[in-house]
Every structure is written in structure tokens, then in C-alpha cells.
Amino acid sequence: MRVQLLSLVFIVGILSTGYATTLPGVSTAIKEEFLVAIKDNVLPDFLSQLKNVSFPTISFSTGSWIFKETYTISDVKLTQLSVNPDAATIALKAPNTISVNVPNASIEADFHYNTHGAFGESGNGSLSISGTTMSFSIAVGNSNGEPTASISSANVDMGDLSVDISSGWILKVLKFFVNTFSSLFKGIFEKQINSAIVSKGNAALSKALAGFPVNEPIPDTPLAIDYSLVDGPTVASDNIEVSVKGEIYNTKGSNALPIGPPAKMPAYLASGLDLQIFVSNYTINSVLYSATESGVASISIDQTMIPAKIPVKLNTNTFDAIFPGLIAAYGDDKPCTLQIALANPPSKVLIDESGMTLATDTNINLLVGSVVALELVALTDFNGDITVTGAKMFPTLTDAAIQSMTVTKSTVPKFNEKEAMQNLNDLIGTVKIAVDAIVFSQGVRLPIVDGIDLTDSEVTFGAGYFSIQSSPDFSGLVEDLVSGAMEGIMSDIDEFASKPIVFEEPFEMDESDLQELFPNIEPAVDDEPEIAMDATFLGDIMN
């Protein structure tokens, strides 16, 4: 159950944003329904693994040196640990608490017993605990821009304890012992379980949040992502909101990005899906600006990058149809490379209900072999979309068209620029799949913890932002958290179970206790507690 809460921890680490103001570049809302779905999936898995928990051997004795019996309860094995996930509840409590309550859990176990003394006996029995309640609270917070979560309280209240043994006089002694010491037993186990939940739970929470990309480099580039929190997390009655900076920056470039503040975005849509991510124009423009400044947005397309299914050859024959005279200057069927780079700094991406657009100057160079045959500056319109795979968003180029162009260098005779521009647009439309593969191949990670898959998402555009909404696959998170938390809990409980519980002082029963256990024995006529151990006494006990 505790792991269920751990799984919820990803709520704290979910998304990204920011500008020099407190407006987020990215904000996230996690609906209560999403947490309930996690509970319904995590709880059965967690309980099934708890069946492997170990219990210590328990020894105690009764009587005195005249009539002393030692009892050992060992090999305790859980046979059933049942909770109705639908009965478990999650409550979101402002401003920063998530509470979980699991009522009416029941536990059944088998055990082996031995007695040592006047009447050696051994056998098997079972015990059951009903009406157990488990409750947990997690407090979420923000420490210097990093999300935090800790178990602020944990309580396991074990219910009624009963023992069943098929036959034998040992049954009476054990029942008497269990009834007398049930509160002691329950206290031992409750204290141990609560301690493990808090210590190992907080360790697991910290480990999970360590995977949240507060500041993460983008591999093979000088770029990095800043997903530090600018506000929250804020817990409301039906959702949790997280606001982060959401800035992609050039680690070798300028600190301040001249791209303006983020647009105002919705914080939460009551009618939306379970997990809602709102990404502002600021975040997208920080990608564009930093990629251009660092040179990441400059691409070179040659024949090796064109998929075999596209019937285009990047050679002098193809480009001679656009720029006549190329074959005459460089020869027939010579390999060509198209270099494309956005002007630095680029214009800003505009986002509205229709999608994303960018109009900016683009530097285009045509190389034959290693020789620059042509240089152009083209005012180009780009239209884009967003797809989501796994935990990343991928900008895609849906259309690109040159609106006007200026030739700054040419080694071929003068050509008709209007016709050349139209032919070049046709070629760009054909090879834009290669542009996507080069520029956007890595995607941009969304600020969520590992194990959350947003592939099945809905992307919707609004004024200055777009939203990613999903009822995500979190099976990877469940598996990681359950296994990680169980490892911590089981190590503590196994250590506890490896040390036998021994009550050194015999449990002394007075005459009234003996009378309750063995009603066939006549009470002593005086105040002496000793009872003669004759044949009649032995027969009465065994009956």
C-alpha cells in the first residue's frame, strides 16, 4: 500500500516551465482520477508481493520449575492478504497533502508449533487478523526548484487476532496466551511496519524524484532542459498542479533568452483527461533560439539521408532543373548537398488554435562535392505539429515554403528566380521528412518521472500554448516503485524476522487462570497454587 503512495510521487515530479517571471513555461495538472487509477493497479501488486514477508519465531513458557512448558511458534506463512481496492480512498488536501486510507484489510496465516516440557506436542495451526486499517499521508513540496515528497505520517492499526488449532490441550494454552498478549504482539508488528514504511518509503520517494529532469542535458548537443519548479506543487480537492520553468538553453551561450514571457495558459481543465500538460510558446521558442544559437538547427542533407522510397536524387541533374547551368559548370550526375540554417536569431514561433507557424530568414547553400555553388537567403514559412512518444514530445514539420529569396553568391549563369523558387519549394516539400529526421530526431523530454508512457495522447493548440492530454500507461512506474519499495521493506522485515522473540520470564498462571484453562480440575482447598501432578491430574488435562 505504501508503494501506492510512492507511485503517486510522480505527481510531484511531473512538468516543466518558466521565464524570468513566475509565469510557467509548462504547467501540469494531475486529476484525482489518475491517482485512483494508480491505486487500483498498485495495491493488488503490492499486496501479492507482501505475501512473501517473513515472521520471527516466537517462544514463551508457562508454569514454574515444577511444571514448566515452553512453546515455540515458527514457520509463519501468510496464506491470504486481502483488501478491496475499491474501498481504499485517496483524499487530496490543500495545500500540499495526499492521504490514503485502506480499511478492513484481512490477514490469514499458517504456523507450526512445538511444546517442550512435561507434555511434548507439535502440530500446525492458523491465525487470522481482521479489521486492519492502513493509512498514509504524503506531503509534497518545493526545495530550491526541486520537487520534494515525504511520508508525513503512516499508521497500521491491526484488528482482531484469533488462533485456531485443530486439537490438543495446547489449543487452550495458546488461545489464552494470544488473548492475553495480543496487544503486545500487535504493538510489535505495528511498530515495525510503520517504521519500515516511513524510512524505506521516504528513501524510495527520494530515489523516484531523483529521476525527475530538473536540469538535464540533451545528449550529443550543447543544449539542456531546465524544468525547475517556479510554483507549487499545489494540491486542490480534485487535482494537483505543478508549474515549472520549461526552458531549453544553450550551455555555451547567453544566459538570458530574448524571447519574451510565456503566454498565460490554463492550469487545469475539469473536463480534460487524467494527466494534462500545457506547453507555452516560451518553451518552444527557447528550443528554436538555443538550437539556432548553438548551430544544432543547421542541417546538411545529402543523398544518404533521403529514404529509398523517395524517388529523388540529390545530384547536379536534379538541381540543374532548378538552377540551369549547374551541369555545364560541374558535370553530369555529381553528388550535391543542401545546407539549411535559420537566421540567427530566428523569428518567433506563433502558436494559435490552428497550430504552430514560423516565418523567418533561412540561409540555403548548395554544394557540389565540397564546392559552394550557390548561396541564398530565403524568407521561409514553416508550419509544424507536435507528436508524443513515450515521455518525449517531437515537433514535426508539416509544411515549408519559400516566400521570397535573394541570391548572395552564384557560380552558375543568371536564372529565373521565381521559377527557381517554385522548383526549390517542390524539392523541400519532398525532402522535409529528412529535415524531421535530422532536426527533431531526439525530441524534447517532458518533465515526468521514468515509467510513464504518454504515447496515446491528444494534442490541442490554443492561444500561445498547446496541451498534451492523456490517460497514460504507467505500468513501468508501478513495476519500478513496487519492486524498489518492496526491496527496502523486505530487507528491514527480514532482519526483524531473523531475530527470534523470546519472553525470558515464564508466564505465571494463578489458580483462576488454571481453572479457566482446565475446568475439569477441582479448585484447591487452600491458598497454595501448587497442584499435585498425579494420574488423575494428567488424565483431566488430556481429556
Backbone hydrogen bonds, N-H to C=O, Kabsch-Sander energy under -0.5 kcal/mol:
donor,donor_aa,acceptor,acceptor_aa,energy
4,Q,1,M,-0.6
5,L,1,M,-1.3
6,L,2,R,-1.9
7,S,3,V,-3.2
8,L,4,Q,-1.7
9,V,5,L,-0.6
9,V,6,L,-1.4
10,F,7,S,-1.6
11,I,8,L,-2.7
12,V,9,V,-2.5
13,G,9,V,-0.9
14,I,11,I,-0.8
19,Y,21,T,-0.9
25,G,244,V,-1.6
26,V,244,V,-1.7
27,S,278,F,-2.1
28,T,242,V,-2.8
29,A,276,Q,-2.6
30,I,240,I,-2.6
31,K,29,A,-0.6
31,K,274,D,-2.9
32,E,238,D,-2.3
34,F,31,K,-1.1
35,L,31,K,-1.2
36,V,32,E,-2.2
37,A,33,E,-2.0
38,I,34,F,-2.0
39,K,35,L,-2.4
40,D,36,V,-2.5
41,N,37,A,-1.3
42,V,38,I,-3.3
43,L,39,K,-2.3
45,D,41,N,-0.9
46,F,42,V,-2.9
47,L,43,L,-2.6
48,S,44,P,-2.2
49,Q,45,D,-1.6
50,L,46,F,-1.6
51,K,47,L,-0.7
51,K,48,S,-0.5
52,N,49,Q,-1.6
53,V,50,L,-2.1
58,I,73,I,-2.4
59,S,501,I,-2.8
60,F,71,Y,-2.0
62,T,69,E,-2.2
63,G,507,F,-1.2
64,S,67,F,-0.7
69,E,62,T,-1.7
70,T,116,H,-2.6
71,Y,60,F,-3.5
72,T,114,N,-2.7
73,I,58,I,-3.0
74,S,72,T,-0.5
74,S,112,H,-2.9
77,K,110,D,-2.6
79,T,108,E,-2.8
80,Q,108,E,-1.8
82,S,106,S,-2.2
87,A,84,N,-1.6
88,A,84,N,-1.0
89,T,101,N,-2.5
91,A,99,S,-3.0
93,K,91,A,-0.6
93,K,97,T,-2.9
94,A,92,L,-0.5
97,T,93,K,-2.5
98,I,138,I,-2.4
99,S,91,A,-2.9
100,V,136,F,-2.9
101,N,89,T,-2.3
102,V,134,M,-3.7
105,A,132,T,-3.3
106,S,82,S,-2.2
107,I,129,I,-2.8
108,E,80,Q,-2.6
109,A,127,L,-2.5
110,D,77,K,-2.4
111,F,125,G,-2.4
112,H,74,S,-3.0
113,Y,123,G,-2.7
114,N,72,T,-1.8
115,T,121,E,-2.2
116,H,70,T,-2.4
118,A,68,K,-0.6
121,E,115,T,-0.5
123,G,113,Y,-1.8
125,G,111,F,-2.4
126,S,164,D,-2.5
127,L,109,A,-2.7
128,S,162,S,-2.2
129,I,107,I,-2.9
130,S,160,D,-1.8
132,T,105,A,-2.4
133,T,157,D,-2.2
134,M,102,V,-2.6
135,S,155,N,-2.4
136,F,100,V,-2.5
137,S,153,S,-2.2
138,I,98,I,-2.7
139,A,150,S,-2.9
140,V,96,N,-2.4
140,V,138,I,-0.5
141,G,148,T,-2.4
143,S,146,E,-3.0
144,N,142,N,-0.5
146,E,143,S,-1.7
148,T,141,G,-2.1
150,S,139,A,-1.9
152,S,137,S,-1.4
152,S,150,S,-0.9
153,S,137,S,-1.2
155,N,135,S,-2.6
157,D,133,T,-3.0
157,D,155,N,-0.5
158,M,156,V,-0.7
160,D,130,S,-1.3
162,S,128,S,-2.3
164,D,126,S,-3.1
166,S,124,N,-0.6
171,L,168,G,-1.4
172,K,169,W,-0.8
173,V,169,W,-1.2
174,L,170,I,-3.0
175,K,171,L,-2.7
176,F,172,K,-2.3
177,F,173,V,-2.8
178,V,174,L,-3.3
179,N,175,K,-2.8
180,T,176,F,-2.0
181,F,177,F,-2.7
182,S,178,V,-1.1
185,F,181,F,-2.6
186,K,182,S,-3.0
187,G,183,S,-2.2
188,I,184,L,-2.1
189,F,185,F,-2.3
190,E,186,K,-3.0
191,K,187,G,-2.3
192,Q,188,I,-1.9
193,I,189,F,-2.8
194,N,190,E,-2.6
195,S,191,K,-2.1
196,A,192,Q,-2.2
197,I,193,I,-2.6
198,V,194,N,-2.2
199,S,195,S,-2.5
200,K,196,A,-2.0
201,G,196,A,-0.7
201,G,197,I,-1.3
202,N,198,V,-2.1
203,A,199,S,-1.6
204,A,200,K,-2.3
205,L,201,G,-2.4
206,S,202,N,-2.4
207,K,203,A,-2.0
208,A,204,A,-2.3
209,L,205,L,-2.5
210,A,206,S,-1.4
211,G,207,K,-0.5
211,G,208,A,-1.2
212,F,209,L,-1.7
214,V,212,F,-2.3
216,E,225,I,-2.0
218,I,223,L,-2.8
221,T,218,I,-1.3
224,A,249,Y,-2.1
225,I,216,E,-2.9
226,D,247,E,-3.1
227,Y,214,V,-2.7
227,Y,225,I,-0.7
229,L,145,G,-2.6
230,V,243,S,-2.1
231,D,243,S,-1.5
234,T,241,E,-2.8
235,V,95,P,-2.5
235,V,233,P,-0.5
236,A,234,T,-0.6
236,A,239,N,-2.9
240,I,30,I,-1.9
241,E,234,T,-2.6
242,V,28,T,-2.5
243,S,231,D,-1.6
244,V,26,V,-2.5
245,K,228,S,-2.7
246,G,17,T,-1.3
246,G,226,D,-0.9
247,E,226,D,-1.9
249,Y,224,A,-2.4
249,Y,247,E,-0.6
251,T,222,P,-2.9
251,T,249,Y,-0.7
253,G,250,N,-1.9
259,I,257,L,-2.1
270,A,268,Y,-0.6
272,G,269,L,-1.8
275,L,470,S,-2.6
276,Q,29,A,-2.7
277,I,468,I,-2.5
278,F,27,S,-3.2
279,V,277,I,-0.5
279,V,466,F,-3.0
280,S,25,G,-3.0
281,N,464,G,-2.1
284,I,280,S,-1.5
285,N,281,N,-2.9
286,S,282,Y,-2.1
287,V,283,T,-1.5
288,L,284,I,-2.1
289,Y,285,N,-3.0
290,S,286,S,-2.1
291,A,287,V,-2.3
292,T,288,L,-2.1
293,E,289,Y,-2.7
294,S,290,S,-2.0
295,G,291,A,-0.7
295,G,292,T,-0.6
296,V,291,A,-1.0
297,A,291,A,-2.0
298,S,295,G,-1.4
299,I,340,I,-2.8
301,I,338,L,-2.8
302,D,300,S,-0.6
305,M,302,D,-1.8
306,I,303,Q,-1.4
310,I,307,P,-1.9
312,V,310,I,-2.3
314,L,312,V,-0.5
315,N,313,K,-1.8
316,T,334,K,-1.7
319,F,315,N,-2.1
320,D,316,T,-1.8
321,A,317,N,-0.8
321,A,318,T,-0.8
322,I,319,F,-0.6
323,F,319,F,-3.6
326,L,323,F,-1.2
329,A,325,G,-1.9
330,Y,326,L,-2.4
331,G,327,I,-2.8
334,K,331,G,-0.6
336,C,314,L,-2.5
337,T,367,L,-2.3
338,L,301,I,-2.6
339,Q,337,T,-0.6
339,Q,365,N,-2.9
340,I,299,I,-2.7
341,A,363,N,-2.2
343,A,361,D,-2.7
350,L,357,T,-3.1
352,D,355,G,-2.2
355,G,352,D,-1.7
356,M,384,G,-1.3
357,T,350,L,-2.4
358,L,382,F,-2.3
360,T,358,L,-0.5
360,T,380,T,-2.1
362,T,378,A,-2.6
363,N,341,A,-3.4
364,I,362,T,-0.6
364,I,376,L,-2.5
365,N,339,Q,-2.4
366,L,374,L,-2.5
367,L,337,T,-2.9
367,L,365,N,-0.6
368,V,371,V,-2.6
369,G,335,P,-1.7
369,G,367,L,-0.6
370,S,368,V,-0.5
371,V,368,V,-2.0
373,A,366,L,-2.5
373,A,371,V,-0.8
374,L,366,L,-1.4
375,E,409,K,-2.9
376,L,364,I,-2.9
377,V,406,T,-2.4
378,A,362,T,-3.1
379,L,404,S,-2.4
380,T,360,T,-2.6
380,T,378,A,-0.8
381,D,401,A,-3.0
382,F,358,L,-3.4
383,N,399,D,-2.6
384,G,356,M,-2.5
385,D,396,T,-2.1
387,T,394,F,-2.1
389,T,392,K,-2.2
392,K,389,T,-2.3
393,M,444,V,-2.7
394,F,387,T,-3.4
396,T,385,D,-2.5
398,T,383,N,-2.2
398,T,396,T,-0.8
399,D,383,N,-1.6
401,A,381,D,-2.2
403,Q,379,L,-3.4
404,S,379,L,-1.1
406,T,377,V,-2.5
408,T,375,E,-2.2
408,T,406,T,-0.6
409,K,375,E,-1.6
411,T,373,A,-2.2
417,E,415,F,-0.8
420,A,416,N,-2.6
421,M,417,E,-2.6
422,Q,418,K,-1.9
423,N,419,E,-2.5
424,L,420,A,-2.6
425,N,421,M,-2.2
426,D,422,Q,-1.8
427,L,423,N,-1.8
428,I,424,L,-2.7
429,G,425,N,-2.6
430,T,426,D,-1.3
431,V,427,L,-2.1
432,K,428,I,-0.9
434,A,431,V,-1.6
435,V,431,V,-1.1
436,D,432,K,-2.3
437,A,433,I,-1.8
438,I,434,A,-1.7
439,V,435,V,-2.8
440,F,435,V,-0.6
440,F,436,D,-1.5
444,V,393,M,-2.7
446,L,391,A,-3.4
448,I,446,L,-2.3
452,I,449,V,-0.9
453,D,451,G,-0.5
453,D,473,D,-2.9
454,L,390,G,-3.2
454,L,452,I,-0.6
457,S,455,T,-1.7
458,E,469,Q,-2.9
460,T,458,E,-0.5
460,T,467,S,-2.0
462,G,465,Y,-3.0
464,G,351,I,-2.1
464,G,462,G,-1.1
465,Y,462,G,-0.7
466,F,279,V,-2.2
467,S,460,T,-3.1
468,I,277,I,-3.1
469,Q,458,E,-2.6
469,Q,467,S,-0.5
470,S,275,L,-2.3
471,S,456,D,-0.6
473,D,453,D,-2.0
474,F,472,P,-0.7
476,G,451,G,-0.6
477,L,451,G,-1.7
478,V,474,F,-2.4
479,E,475,S,-2.5
480,D,476,G,-2.2
481,L,477,L,-2.8
482,V,478,V,-2.7
483,S,479,E,-2.2
484,G,480,D,-2.4
485,A,481,L,-2.8
486,M,482,V,-2.7
487,E,483,S,-1.9
488,G,484,G,-1.4
489,I,485,A,-2.8
490,M,486,M,-3.3
491,S,487,E,-1.7
492,D,488,G,-1.5
493,I,489,I,-2.8
494,D,490,M,-3.2
495,E,491,S,-1.7
496,F,492,D,-2.2
497,A,493,I,-3.2
498,S,494,D,-1.5
499,K,496,F,-1.2
501,I,57,T,-2.8
502,V,500,P,-0.7
503,F,59,S,-2.1
504,E,502,V,-1.0
507,F,61,S,-3.1
508,E,506,P,-0.8
510,D,508,E,-0.5
514,L,510,D,-2.3
515,Q,511,E,-2.5
516,E,512,S,-1.9
517,L,513,D,-2.4
518,F,514,L,-3.4
521,I,518,F,-1.7
534,D,532,A,-1.4
538,L,534,D,-2.1
539,G,535,A,-2.4
540,D,536,T,-2.3
541,I,537,F,-2.0
542,M,538,L,-1.9
543,N,539,G,-1.1
